Amino acid sequence: MLFLAVFCGFLAEYQLEHKIEKDRTGEFAAMLLDDLSSDTAAIKRHIKFREKIYLNADSLMYLLKYGSLLSDQDEGVKYFSVINDRRVLEAKRGTIDQLKHSGTLRYFNNKKLAGELISYYNILGIVDHWIQYLFDYESATLGPFGREHYDKRYNDTVFRAQKKLTAFIKMGEEEQILLYNITETFGSLNKILAIYVLNEAFEKAEILIGLIKKEYHLK
């Protein structure tokens, strides 16, 4: 009788722990779904941002080949300003970090879902590395070039009219070639990030959303 009572107590405790674990997993799944829904919107915005950069880089390269920074300087300033913009991908990692640090990632028994979860957050890490690399490239190339060859007083429309300023200064043939080469590399890197890396992240997020909804009957 004593053995039966102990066994029944153990069984009840096990069932209670299993229910708590199941409920907690459902809560985490809902939290992940919220994060992923926010991420897909953020990734779409970032793709648009990167597209804007590489398209303006193409326009600046075209101007350097077939136009003139002197006669078309307003256009040149616009293109140059756009490609110097900086933004990070505002992805949410709070829930996955909590799962990792608390050890509760093991609650997700569906191996396909768990695998896609790890794969998605790995690609986000790759996106972060890409963005940091672009920050570093910009700091080492476009930044110094702008400080050397772009007169920021040109941004003041009244002052530039009074002084008849030229936006780009000390721009000989070598400097124009340098700007073209920098812009070509920077534009190409942004294009790869937008078309391939970010799109892969978006697709993985969409797959993960579908798996979570199906596994935990969420909408």
mmCIF file of the C-alpha atoms, coordinates in Angstrom:
data_MODEL
# 
_entry.id   MODEL 
# 
loop_
_atom_site.group_PDB 
_atom_site.id 
_atom_site.type_symbol 
_atom_site.label_atom_id 
_atom_site.label_alt_id 
_atom_site.label_comp_id 
_atom_site.label_asym_id 
_atom_site.label_entity_id 
_atom_site.label_seq_id 
_atom_site.pdbx_PDB_ins_code 
_atom_site.Cartn_x 
_atom_site.Cartn_y 
_atom_site.Cartn_z 
_atom_site.occupancy 
_atom_site.B_iso_or_equiv 
_atom_site.pdbx_formal_charge 
_atom_site.auth_seq_id 
_atom_site.auth_comp_id 
_atom_site.auth_asym_id 
_atom_site.auth_atom_id 
_atom_site.pdbx_PDB_model_num 
ATOM 1   C CA . MET A 1 1   ? 0.000  0.000  0.000   1.00 0.00 ? 1   MET A CA 1 
ATOM 2   C CA . LEU A 1 2   ? 2.836  2.341  0.892   1.00 0.00 ? 2   LEU A CA 1 
ATOM 3   C CA . PHE A 1 3   ? 4.542  1.596  -2.399  1.00 0.00 ? 3   PHE A CA 1 
ATOM 4   C CA . LEU A 1 4   ? 1.309  2.235  -4.320  1.00 0.00 ? 4   LEU A CA 1 
ATOM 5   C CA . ALA A 1 5   ? 0.806  5.550  -2.532  1.00 0.00 ? 5   ALA A CA 1 
ATOM 6   C CA . VAL A 1 6   ? 4.357  6.656  -3.315  1.00 0.00 ? 6   VAL A CA 1 
ATOM 7   C CA . PHE A 1 7   ? 3.987  5.568  -6.933  1.00 0.00 ? 7   PHE A CA 1 
ATOM 8   C CA . CYS A 1 8   ? 0.668  7.397  -7.329  1.00 0.00 ? 8   CYS A CA 1 
ATOM 9   C CA . GLY A 1 9   ? 2.221  10.510 -5.782  1.00 0.00 ? 9   GLY A CA 1 
ATOM 10  C CA . PHE A 1 10  ? 5.143  10.309 -8.182  1.00 0.00 ? 10  PHE A CA 1 
ATOM 11  C CA . LEU A 1 11  ? 2.765  9.828  -11.124 1.00 0.00 ? 11  LEU A CA 1 
ATOM 12  C CA . ALA A 1 12  ? 0.649  12.807 -10.112 1.00 0.00 ? 12  ALA A CA 1 
ATOM 13  C CA . GLU A 1 13  ? 3.751  14.975 -9.737  1.00 0.00 ? 13  GLU A CA 1 
ATOM 14  C CA . TYR A 1 14  ? 5.010  13.864 -13.130 1.00 0.00 ? 14  TYR A CA 1 
ATOM 15  C CA . GLN A 1 15  ? 1.688  14.648 -14.789 1.00 0.00 ? 15  GLN A CA 1 
ATOM 16  C CA . LEU A 1 16  ? 1.614  18.061 -13.111 1.00 0.00 ? 16  LEU A CA 1 
ATOM 17  C CA . GLU A 1 17  ? 5.151  18.859 -14.286 1.00 0.00 ? 17  GLU A CA 1 
ATOM 18  C CA . HIS A 1 18  ? 4.255  17.676 -17.777 1.00 0.00 ? 18  HIS A CA 1 
ATOM 19  C CA . LYS A 1 19  ? 1.179  19.935 -17.844 1.00 0.00 ? 19  LYS A CA 1 
ATOM 20  C CA . ILE A 1 20  ? 3.189  22.914 -16.573 1.00 0.00 ? 20  ILE A CA 1 
ATOM 21  C CA . GLU A 1 21  ? 5.861  22.261 -19.198 1.00 0.00 ? 21  GLU A CA 1 
ATOM 22  C CA . LYS A 1 22  ? 3.256  21.964 -21.942 1.00 0.00 ? 22  LYS A CA 1 
ATOM 23  C CA . ASP A 1 23  ? 1.519  25.181 -20.855 1.00 0.00 ? 23  ASP A CA 1 
ATOM 24  C CA . ARG A 1 24  ? 4.834  26.993 -20.610 1.00 0.00 ? 24  ARG A CA 1 
ATOM 25  C CA . THR A 1 25  ? 5.842  25.802 -24.085 1.00 0.00 ? 25  THR A CA 1 
ATOM 26  C CA . GLY A 1 26  ? 2.579  27.168 -25.463 1.00 0.00 ? 26  GLY A CA 1 
ATOM 27  C CA . GLU A 1 27  ? 3.305  30.527 -23.835 1.00 0.00 ? 27  GLU A CA 1 
ATOM 28  C CA . PHE A 1 28  ? 6.794  30.614 -25.312 1.00 0.00 ? 28  PHE A CA 1 
ATOM 29  C CA . ALA A 1 29  ? 5.405  29.638 -28.728 1.00 0.00 ? 29  ALA A CA 1 
ATOM 30  C CA . ALA A 1 30  ? 2.972  32.573 -28.613 1.00 0.00 ? 30  ALA A CA 1 
ATOM 31  C CA . MET A 1 31  ? 5.803  34.909 -27.603 1.00 0.00 ? 31  MET A CA 1 
ATOM 32  C CA . LEU A 1 32  ? 7.975  33.622 -30.447 1.00 0.00 ? 32  LEU A CA 1 
ATOM 33  C CA . LEU A 1 33  ? 5.112  34.120 -32.866 1.00 0.00 ? 33  LEU A CA 1 
ATOM 34  C CA . ASP A 1 34  ? 4.818  37.764 -31.806 1.00 0.00 ? 34  ASP A CA 1 
ATOM 35  C CA . ASP A 1 35  ? 8.576  38.237 -32.225 1.00 0.00 ? 35  ASP A CA 1 
ATOM 36  C CA . LEU A 1 36  ? 8.575  36.608 -35.656 1.00 0.00 ? 36  LEU A CA 1 
ATOM 37  C CA . SER A 1 37  ? 5.593  38.645 -36.871 1.00 0.00 ? 37  SER A CA 1 
ATOM 38  C CA . SER A 1 38  ? 7.442  41.794 -35.828 1.00 0.00 ? 38  SER A CA 1 
ATOM 39  C CA . ASP A 1 39  ? 10.631 40.494 -37.468 1.00 0.00 ? 39  ASP A CA 1 
ATOM 40  C CA . THR A 1 40  ? 9.030  39.873 -40.860 1.00 0.00 ? 40  THR A CA 1 
ATOM 41  C CA . ALA A 1 41  ? 7.815  43.482 -40.951 1.00 0.00 ? 41  ALA A CA 1 
ATOM 42  C CA . ALA A 1 42  ? 11.266 44.720 -39.880 1.00 0.00 ? 42  ALA A CA 1 
ATOM 43  C CA . ILE A 1 43  ? 13.015 42.572 -42.504 1.00 0.00 ? 43  ILE A CA 1 
ATOM 44  C CA . LYS A 1 44  ? 10.721 43.914 -45.249 1.00 0.00 ? 44  LYS A CA 1 
ATOM 45  C CA . ARG A 1 45  ? 11.554 47.474 -44.198 1.00 0.00 ? 45  ARG A CA 1 
ATOM 46  C CA . HIS A 1 46  ? 15.257 46.705 -44.163 1.00 0.00 ? 46  HIS A CA 1 
ATOM 47  C CA . ILE A 1 47  ? 15.128 45.129 -47.620 1.00 0.00 ? 47  ILE A CA 1 
ATOM 48  C CA . LYS A 1 48  ? 13.523 48.342 -48.909 1.00 0.00 ? 48  LYS A CA 1 
ATOM 49  C CA . PHE A 1 49  ? 16.232 50.377 -47.173 1.00 0.00 ? 49  PHE A CA 1 
ATOM 50  C CA . ARG A 1 50  ? 19.032 48.308 -48.737 1.00 0.00 ? 50  ARG A CA 1 
ATOM 51  C CA . GLU A 1 51  ? 17.335 48.474 -52.151 1.00 0.00 ? 51  GLU A CA 1 
ATOM 52  C CA . LYS A 1 52  ? 17.271 52.269 -51.875 1.00 0.00 ? 52  LYS A CA 1 
ATOM 53  C CA . ILE A 1 53  ? 21.003 52.286 -51.151 1.00 0.00 ? 53  ILE A CA 1 
ATOM 54  C CA . TYR A 1 54  ? 22.085 50.095 -54.060 1.00 0.00 ? 54  TYR A CA 1 
ATOM 55  C CA . LEU A 1 55  ? 19.749 51.849 -56.516 1.00 0.00 ? 55  LEU A CA 1 
ATOM 56  C CA . ASN A 1 56  ? 21.167 55.240 -55.516 1.00 0.00 ? 56  ASN A CA 1 
ATOM 57  C CA . ALA A 1 57  ? 24.663 53.772 -55.762 1.00 0.00 ? 57  ALA A CA 1 
ATOM 58  C CA . ASP A 1 58  ? 23.845 52.752 -59.343 1.00 0.00 ? 58  ASP A CA 1 
ATOM 59  C CA . SER A 1 59  ? 22.592 56.285 -60.046 1.00 0.00 ? 59  SER A CA 1 
ATOM 60  C CA . LEU A 1 60  ? 25.738 57.852 -58.618 1.00 0.00 ? 60  LEU A CA 1 
ATOM 61  C CA . MET A 1 61  ? 27.918 55.530 -60.717 1.00 0.00 ? 61  MET A CA 1 
ATOM 62  C CA . TYR A 1 62  ? 25.943 56.443 -63.833 1.00 0.00 ? 62  TYR A CA 1 
ATOM 63  C CA . LEU A 1 63  ? 26.430 60.130 -63.053 1.00 0.00 ? 63  LEU A CA 1 
ATOM 64  C CA . LEU A 1 64  ? 30.165 59.643 -62.574 1.00 0.00 ? 64  LEU A CA 1 
ATOM 65  C CA . LYS A 1 65  ? 30.407 57.868 -65.930 1.00 0.00 ? 65  LYS A CA 1 
ATOM 66  C CA . TYR A 1 66  ? 28.061 59.883 -68.134 1.00 0.00 ? 66  TYR A CA 1 
ATOM 67  C CA . GLY A 1 67  ? 27.292 63.105 -66.256 1.00 0.00 ? 67  GLY A CA 1 
ATOM 68  C CA . SER A 1 68  ? 29.135 65.624 -64.120 1.00 0.00 ? 68  SER A CA 1 
ATOM 69  C CA . LEU A 1 69  ? 29.269 66.207 -60.370 1.00 0.00 ? 69  LEU A CA 1 
ATOM 70  C CA . LEU A 1 70  ? 29.729 69.884 -61.140 1.00 0.00 ? 70  LEU A CA 1 
ATOM 71  C CA . SER A 1 71  ? 26.748 70.430 -63.434 1.00 0.00 ? 71  SER A CA 1 
ATOM 72  C CA . ASP A 1 72  ? 24.507 67.798 -61.755 1.00 0.00 ? 72  ASP A CA 1 
ATOM 73  C CA . GLN A 1 73  ? 25.648 68.392 -58.200 1.00 0.00 ? 73  GLN A CA 1 
ATOM 74  C CA . ASP A 1 74  ? 22.174 68.374 -56.607 1.00 0.00 ? 74  ASP A CA 1 
ATOM 75  C CA . GLU A 1 75  ? 21.617 64.897 -57.985 1.00 0.00 ? 75  GLU A CA 1 
ATOM 76  C CA . GLY A 1 76  ? 25.093 63.851 -56.888 1.00 0.00 ? 76  GLY A CA 1 
ATOM 77  C CA . VAL A 1 77  ? 24.488 65.159 -53.370 1.00 0.00 ? 77  VAL A CA 1 
ATOM 78  C CA . LYS A 1 78  ? 21.195 63.260 -53.159 1.00 0.00 ? 78  LYS A CA 1 
ATOM 79  C CA . TYR A 1 79  ? 22.746 59.960 -54.236 1.00 0.00 ? 79  TYR A CA 1 
ATOM 80  C CA . PHE A 1 80  ? 25.798 60.421 -52.031 1.00 0.00 ? 80  PHE A CA 1 
ATOM 81  C CA . SER A 1 81  ? 23.661 61.276 -48.972 1.00 0.00 ? 81  SER A CA 1 
ATOM 82  C CA . VAL A 1 82  ? 21.404 58.245 -49.418 1.00 0.00 ? 82  VAL A CA 1 
ATOM 83  C CA . ILE A 1 83  ? 24.240 55.728 -49.656 1.00 0.00 ? 83  ILE A CA 1 
ATOM 84  C CA . ASN A 1 84  ? 25.791 57.181 -46.492 1.00 0.00 ? 84  ASN A CA 1 
ATOM 85  C CA . ASP A 1 85  ? 22.680 56.374 -44.423 1.00 0.00 ? 85  ASP A CA 1 
ATOM 86  C CA . ARG A 1 86  ? 23.038 53.758 -41.675 1.00 0.00 ? 86  ARG A CA 1 
ATOM 87  C CA . ARG A 1 87  ? 20.455 51.470 -40.118 1.00 0.00 ? 87  ARG A CA 1 
ATOM 88  C CA . VAL A 1 88  ? 20.396 48.201 -38.193 1.00 0.00 ? 88  VAL A CA 1 
ATOM 89  C CA . LEU A 1 89  ? 17.836 45.418 -38.517 1.00 0.00 ? 89  LEU A CA 1 
ATOM 90  C CA . GLU A 1 90  ? 15.468 45.813 -35.581 1.00 0.00 ? 90  GLU A CA 1 
ATOM 91  C CA . ALA A 1 91  ? 14.808 42.112 -34.967 1.00 0.00 ? 91  ALA A CA 1 
ATOM 92  C CA . LYS A 1 92  ? 13.447 40.856 -31.648 1.00 0.00 ? 92  LYS A CA 1 
ATOM 93  C CA . ARG A 1 93  ? 15.550 38.301 -29.800 1.00 0.00 ? 93  ARG A CA 1 
ATOM 94  C CA . GLY A 1 94  ? 14.132 38.517 -26.285 1.00 0.00 ? 94  GLY A CA 1 
ATOM 95  C CA . THR A 1 95  ? 12.188 35.248 -26.334 1.00 0.00 ? 95  THR A CA 1 
ATOM 96  C CA . ILE A 1 96  ? 14.886 33.133 -27.984 1.00 0.00 ? 96  ILE A CA 1 
ATOM 97  C CA . ASP A 1 97  ? 17.498 34.532 -25.585 1.00 0.00 ? 97  ASP A CA 1 
ATOM 98  C CA . GLN A 1 98  ? 15.266 33.618 -22.646 1.00 0.00 ? 98  GLN A CA 1 
ATOM 99  C CA . LEU A 1 99  ? 14.788 30.107 -24.037 1.00 0.00 ? 99  LEU A CA 1 
ATOM 100 C CA . LYS A 1 100 ? 18.525 29.626 -24.489 1.00 0.00 ? 100 LYS A CA 1 
ATOM 101 C CA . HIS A 1 101 ? 19.604 30.993 -21.135 1.00 0.00 ? 101 HIS A CA 1 
ATOM 102 C CA . SER A 1 102 ? 16.898 29.208 -19.114 1.00 0.00 ? 102 SER A CA 1 
ATOM 103 C CA . GLY A 1 103 ? 17.374 25.859 -20.856 1.00 0.00 ? 103 GLY A CA 1 
ATOM 104 C CA . THR A 1 104 ? 13.707 25.762 -21.856 1.00 0.00 ? 104 THR A CA 1 
ATOM 105 C CA . LEU A 1 105 ? 14.501 25.435 -25.554 1.00 0.00 ? 105 LEU A CA 1 
ATOM 106 C CA . ARG A 1 106 ? 14.343 21.683 -24.866 1.00 0.00 ? 106 ARG A CA 1 
ATOM 107 C CA . TYR A 1 107 ? 10.575 22.047 -24.326 1.00 0.00 ? 107 TYR A CA 1 
ATOM 108 C CA . PHE A 1 108 ? 10.155 22.210 -28.102 1.00 0.00 ? 108 PHE A CA 1 
ATOM 109 C CA . ASN A 1 109 ? 10.013 18.501 -28.912 1.00 0.00 ? 109 ASN A CA 1 
ATOM 110 C CA . ASN A 1 110 ? 9.225  18.921 -32.604 1.00 0.00 ? 110 ASN A CA 1 
ATOM 111 C CA . LYS A 1 111 ? 12.676 18.442 -34.136 1.00 0.00 ? 111 LYS A CA 1 
ATOM 112 C CA . LYS A 1 112 ? 11.788 20.179 -37.407 1.00 0.00 ? 112 LYS A CA 1 
ATOM 113 C CA . LEU A 1 113 ? 10.485 23.217 -35.539 1.00 0.00 ? 113 LEU A CA 1 
ATOM 114 C CA . ALA A 1 114 ? 13.493 23.308 -33.217 1.00 0.00 ? 114 ALA A CA 1 
ATOM 115 C CA . GLY A 1 115 ? 15.834 23.002 -36.203 1.00 0.00 ? 115 GLY A CA 1 
ATOM 116 C CA . GLU A 1 116 ? 14.120 25.822 -38.099 1.00 0.00 ? 116 GLU A CA 1 
ATOM 117 C CA . LEU A 1 117 ? 14.202 27.942 -34.943 1.00 0.00 ? 117 LEU A CA 1 
ATOM 118 C CA . ILE A 1 118 ? 17.964 27.566 -34.609 1.00 0.00 ? 118 ILE A CA 1 
ATOM 119 C CA . SER A 1 119 ? 18.456 28.074 -38.361 1.00 0.00 ? 119 SER A CA 1 
ATOM 120 C CA . TYR A 1 120 ? 16.439 31.310 -38.358 1.00 0.00 ? 120 TYR A CA 1 
ATOM 121 C CA . TYR A 1 121 ? 18.327 32.895 -35.484 1.00 0.00 ? 121 TYR A CA 1 
ATOM 122 C CA . ASN A 1 122 ? 21.615 31.786 -37.047 1.00 0.00 ? 122 ASN A CA 1 
ATOM 123 C CA . ILE A 1 123 ? 20.754 33.662 -40.246 1.00 0.00 ? 123 ILE A CA 1 
ATOM 124 C CA . LEU A 1 124 ? 19.891 36.724 -38.161 1.00 0.00 ? 124 LEU A CA 1 
ATOM 125 C CA . GLY A 1 125 ? 23.409 36.509 -36.766 1.00 0.00 ? 125 GLY A CA 1 
ATOM 126 C CA . ILE A 1 126 ? 24.761 36.438 -40.318 1.00 0.00 ? 126 ILE A CA 1 
ATOM 127 C CA . VAL A 1 127 ? 22.663 39.516 -41.172 1.00 0.00 ? 127 VAL A CA 1 
ATOM 128 C CA . ASP A 1 128 ? 24.165 41.306 -38.164 1.00 0.00 ? 128 ASP A CA 1 
ATOM 129 C CA . HIS A 1 129 ? 27.678 40.486 -39.405 1.00 0.00 ? 129 HIS A CA 1 
ATOM 130 C CA . TRP A 1 130 ? 26.828 41.792 -42.876 1.00 0.00 ? 130 TRP A CA 1 
ATOM 131 C CA . ILE A 1 131 ? 25.472 45.052 -41.493 1.00 0.00 ? 131 ILE A CA 1 
ATOM 132 C CA . GLN A 1 132 ? 28.499 45.515 -39.244 1.00 0.00 ? 132 GLN A CA 1 
ATOM 133 C CA . TYR A 1 133 ? 30.796 44.859 -42.196 1.00 0.00 ? 133 TYR A CA 1 
ATOM 134 C CA . LEU A 1 134 ? 28.960 47.523 -44.213 1.00 0.00 ? 134 LEU A CA 1 
ATOM 135 C CA . PHE A 1 135 ? 29.271 49.960 -41.298 1.00 0.00 ? 135 PHE A CA 1 
ATOM 136 C CA . ASP A 1 136 ? 33.010 49.269 -41.171 1.00 0.00 ? 136 ASP A CA 1 
ATOM 137 C CA . TYR A 1 137 ? 33.401 49.584 -44.949 1.00 0.00 ? 137 TYR A CA 1 
ATOM 138 C CA . GLU A 1 138 ? 31.513 52.867 -44.973 1.00 0.00 ? 138 GLU A CA 1 
ATOM 139 C CA . SER A 1 139 ? 33.588 54.208 -42.071 1.00 0.00 ? 139 SER A CA 1 
ATOM 140 C CA . ALA A 1 140 ? 36.808 53.300 -43.891 1.00 0.00 ? 140 ALA A CA 1 
ATOM 141 C CA . THR A 1 141 ? 35.824 54.601 -47.360 1.00 0.00 ? 141 THR A CA 1 
ATOM 142 C CA . LEU A 1 142 ? 32.746 56.794 -47.815 1.00 0.00 ? 142 LEU A CA 1 
ATOM 143 C CA . GLY A 1 143 ? 33.243 58.549 -44.471 1.00 0.00 ? 143 GLY A CA 1 
ATOM 144 C CA . PRO A 1 144 ? 36.820 59.749 -45.133 1.00 0.00 ? 144 PRO A CA 1 
ATOM 145 C CA . PHE A 1 145 ? 35.939 60.564 -48.739 1.00 0.00 ? 145 PHE A CA 1 
ATOM 146 C CA . GLY A 1 146 ? 33.031 62.743 -47.627 1.00 0.00 ? 146 GLY A CA 1 
ATOM 147 C CA . ARG A 1 147 ? 35.126 64.579 -45.056 1.00 0.00 ? 147 ARG A CA 1 
ATOM 148 C CA . GLU A 1 148 ? 37.773 65.267 -47.681 1.00 0.00 ? 148 GLU A CA 1 
ATOM 149 C CA . HIS A 1 149 ? 35.641 66.069 -50.714 1.00 0.00 ? 149 HIS A CA 1 
ATOM 150 C CA . TYR A 1 150 ? 32.119 67.087 -49.636 1.00 0.00 ? 150 TYR A CA 1 
ATOM 151 C CA . ASP A 1 151 ? 31.432 70.616 -48.379 1.00 0.00 ? 151 ASP A CA 1 
ATOM 152 C CA . LYS A 1 152 ? 28.622 70.243 -45.825 1.00 0.00 ? 152 LYS A CA 1 
ATOM 153 C CA . ARG A 1 153 ? 27.903 73.960 -46.038 1.00 0.00 ? 153 ARG A CA 1 
ATOM 154 C CA . TYR A 1 154 ? 26.209 73.047 -49.316 1.00 0.00 ? 154 TYR A CA 1 
ATOM 155 C CA . ASN A 1 155 ? 23.315 71.629 -47.260 1.00 0.00 ? 155 ASN A CA 1 
ATOM 156 C CA . ASP A 1 156 ? 22.376 75.196 -46.296 1.00 0.00 ? 156 ASP A CA 1 
ATOM 157 C CA . THR A 1 157 ? 20.485 76.293 -49.411 1.00 0.00 ? 157 THR A CA 1 
ATOM 158 C CA . VAL A 1 158 ? 20.604 80.009 -48.619 1.00 0.00 ? 158 VAL A CA 1 
ATOM 159 C CA . PHE A 1 159 ? 24.313 80.024 -47.756 1.00 0.00 ? 159 PHE A CA 1 
ATOM 160 C CA . ARG A 1 160 ? 25.323 77.992 -50.792 1.00 0.00 ? 160 ARG A CA 1 
ATOM 161 C CA . ALA A 1 161 ? 23.412 80.375 -53.077 1.00 0.00 ? 161 ALA A CA 1 
ATOM 162 C CA . GLN A 1 162 ? 25.109 83.388 -51.513 1.00 0.00 ? 162 GLN A CA 1 
ATOM 163 C CA . LYS A 1 163 ? 28.587 81.871 -51.704 1.00 0.00 ? 163 LYS A CA 1 
ATOM 164 C CA . LYS A 1 164 ? 27.989 79.971 -54.951 1.00 0.00 ? 164 LYS A CA 1 
ATOM 165 C CA . LEU A 1 165 ? 29.349 76.831 -53.325 1.00 0.00 ? 165 LEU A CA 1 
ATOM 166 C CA . THR A 1 166 ? 30.330 73.648 -55.067 1.00 0.00 ? 166 THR A CA 1 
ATOM 167 C CA . ALA A 1 167 ? 29.180 70.526 -53.203 1.00 0.00 ? 167 ALA A CA 1 
ATOM 168 C CA . PHE A 1 168 ? 32.120 68.318 -54.145 1.00 0.00 ? 168 PHE A CA 1 
ATOM 169 C CA . ILE A 1 169 ? 35.596 69.812 -53.896 1.00 0.00 ? 169 ILE A CA 1 
ATOM 170 C CA . LYS A 1 170 ? 39.040 68.706 -55.068 1.00 0.00 ? 170 LYS A CA 1 
ATOM 171 C CA . MET A 1 171 ? 37.433 66.237 -57.468 1.00 0.00 ? 171 MET A CA 1 
ATOM 172 C CA . GLY A 1 172 ? 39.937 65.412 -60.165 1.00 0.00 ? 172 GLY A CA 1 
ATOM 173 C CA . GLU A 1 173 ? 39.888 62.295 -62.335 1.00 0.00 ? 173 GLU A CA 1 
ATOM 174 C CA . GLU A 1 174 ? 41.532 60.130 -59.675 1.00 0.00 ? 174 GLU A CA 1 
ATOM 175 C CA . GLU A 1 175 ? 39.032 61.190 -57.006 1.00 0.00 ? 175 GLU A CA 1 
ATOM 176 C CA . GLN A 1 176 ? 36.092 60.468 -59.302 1.00 0.00 ? 176 GLN A CA 1 
ATOM 177 C CA . ILE A 1 177 ? 37.507 57.018 -60.073 1.00 0.00 ? 177 ILE A CA 1 
ATOM 178 C CA . LEU A 1 178 ? 37.980 56.389 -56.362 1.00 0.00 ? 178 LEU A CA 1 
ATOM 179 C CA . LEU A 1 179 ? 34.388 57.415 -55.591 1.00 0.00 ? 179 LEU A CA 1 
ATOM 180 C CA . TYR A 1 180 ? 33.118 55.228 -58.431 1.00 0.00 ? 180 TYR A CA 1 
ATOM 181 C CA . ASN A 1 181 ? 35.031 52.190 -57.178 1.00 0.00 ? 181 ASN A CA 1 
ATOM 182 C CA . ILE A 1 182 ? 33.930 52.696 -53.567 1.00 0.00 ? 182 ILE A CA 1 
ATOM 183 C CA . THR A 1 183 ? 30.318 53.151 -54.650 1.00 0.00 ? 183 THR A CA 1 
ATOM 184 C CA . GLU A 1 184 ? 30.388 50.084 -56.911 1.00 0.00 ? 184 GLU A CA 1 
ATOM 185 C CA . THR A 1 185 ? 31.609 47.844 -54.099 1.00 0.00 ? 185 THR A CA 1 
ATOM 186 C CA . PHE A 1 186 ? 29.252 49.325 -51.522 1.00 0.00 ? 186 PHE A CA 1 
ATOM 187 C CA . GLY A 1 187 ? 26.257 49.090 -53.850 1.00 0.00 ? 187 GLY A CA 1 
ATOM 188 C CA . SER A 1 188 ? 27.033 45.469 -54.746 1.00 0.00 ? 188 SER A CA 1 
ATOM 189 C CA . LEU A 1 189 ? 27.333 44.460 -51.085 1.00 0.00 ? 189 LEU A CA 1 
ATOM 190 C CA . ASN A 1 190 ? 24.006 46.093 -50.246 1.00 0.00 ? 190 ASN A CA 1 
ATOM 191 C CA . LYS A 1 191 ? 22.398 44.355 -53.211 1.00 0.00 ? 191 LYS A CA 1 
ATOM 192 C CA . ILE A 1 192 ? 23.617 40.934 -52.063 1.00 0.00 ? 192 ILE A CA 1 
ATOM 193 C CA . LEU A 1 193 ? 22.374 41.641 -48.545 1.00 0.00 ? 193 LEU A CA 1 
ATOM 194 C CA . ALA A 1 194 ? 18.942 42.719 -49.786 1.00 0.00 ? 194 ALA A CA 1 
ATOM 195 C CA . ILE A 1 195 ? 18.321 40.104 -52.468 1.00 0.00 ? 195 ILE A CA 1 
ATOM 196 C CA . TYR A 1 196 ? 19.883 37.026 -50.913 1.00 0.00 ? 196 TYR A CA 1 
ATOM 197 C CA . VAL A 1 197 ? 20.673 37.259 -47.196 1.00 0.00 ? 197 VAL A CA 1 
ATOM 198 C CA . LEU A 1 198 ? 17.662 39.252 -45.984 1.00 0.00 ? 198 LEU A CA 1 
ATOM 199 C CA . ASN A 1 199 ? 15.286 37.371 -48.258 1.00 0.00 ? 199 ASN A CA 1 
ATOM 200 C CA . GLU A 1 200 ? 16.550 34.089 -46.836 1.00 0.00 ? 200 GLU A CA 1 
ATOM 201 C CA . ALA A 1 201 ? 15.908 35.405 -43.325 1.00 0.00 ? 201 ALA A CA 1 
ATOM 202 C CA . PHE A 1 202 ? 12.395 36.460 -44.337 1.00 0.00 ? 202 PHE A CA 1 
ATOM 203 C CA . GLU A 1 203 ? 11.613 33.059 -45.868 1.00 0.00 ? 203 GLU A CA 1 
ATOM 204 C CA . LYS A 1 204 ? 12.894 31.230 -42.783 1.00 0.00 ? 204 LYS A CA 1 
ATOM 205 C CA . ALA A 1 205 ? 10.762 33.450 -40.528 1.00 0.00 ? 205 ALA A CA 1 
ATOM 206 C CA . GLU A 1 206 ? 7.684  32.674 -42.642 1.00 0.00 ? 206 GLU A CA 1 
ATOM 207 C CA . ILE A 1 207 ? 8.360  28.924 -42.465 1.00 0.00 ? 207 ILE A CA 1 
ATOM 208 C CA . LEU A 1 208 ? 8.836  29.137 -38.708 1.00 0.00 ? 208 LEU A CA 1 
ATOM 209 C CA . ILE A 1 209 ? 5.600  31.090 -38.254 1.00 0.00 ? 209 ILE A CA 1 
ATOM 210 C CA . GLY A 1 210 ? 3.722  28.378 -40.143 1.00 0.00 ? 210 GLY A CA 1 
ATOM 211 C CA . LEU A 1 211 ? 5.269  25.568 -38.080 1.00 0.00 ? 211 LEU A CA 1 
ATOM 212 C CA . ILE A 1 212 ? 4.518  27.280 -34.753 1.00 0.00 ? 212 ILE A CA 1 
ATOM 213 C CA . LYS A 1 213 ? 0.916  28.004 -35.724 1.00 0.00 ? 213 LYS A CA 1 
ATOM 214 C CA . LYS A 1 214 ? 0.387  24.403 -36.812 1.00 0.00 ? 214 LYS A CA 1 
ATOM 215 C CA . GLU A 1 215 ? 2.124  22.810 -33.806 1.00 0.00 ? 215 GLU A CA 1 
ATOM 216 C CA . TYR A 1 216 ? 0.469  24.957 -31.127 1.00 0.00 ? 216 TYR A CA 1 
ATOM 217 C CA . HIS A 1 217 ? -2.826 25.784 -32.885 1.00 0.00 ? 217 HIS A CA 1 
ATOM 218 C CA . LEU A 1 218 ? -2.157 29.516 -32.837 1.00 0.00 ? 218 LEU A CA 1 
ATOM 219 C CA . LYS A 1 219 ? -3.557 32.169 -35.160 1.00 0.00 ? 219 LYS A CA 1 
# 
